[in-house]
Amino acid sequence: MTTWTTLLAQVNIGRMREPLDSPLLADFVAALDPVNAAADAAPGFIWRLQTEDGNAIAVHAFEWDQGPSAGVLVNMSVWESVEALAAYVYSGVRTNRKGDAA
């Protein structure tokens, strides 16, 4: 088993302008599974925040964010190094409009 002395956690927090079932976010929602699968298979990937559904869109980290907001999304992943995360981010993983990895 590999032992790491230092790991990198990346976190993104975003306030949605529209609900997840909005046509505006359809491409984003469709891309979740293929993008997450590509990250899961990437060299240096260790772990990501997810629910039983395999993503983190059901995580309600900020219960205070109600009212006119459509909610807050939180994404978190852990990587072996900055280089491993950068290699994934700049790997060219793209999805088409149906969310399939291209």
Buried (B, 14 or more C-beta within 10 A) or exposed (E): EEEEEEEBEEEEEEEBEEEBEEEEBBEBBBBBBBBBEBBEEBEBBBEBBBEEEEBBBEBEEBEEEEEEEBBBBBBBBBBBEEEBBEBBEEEEBEBEEEBEEE
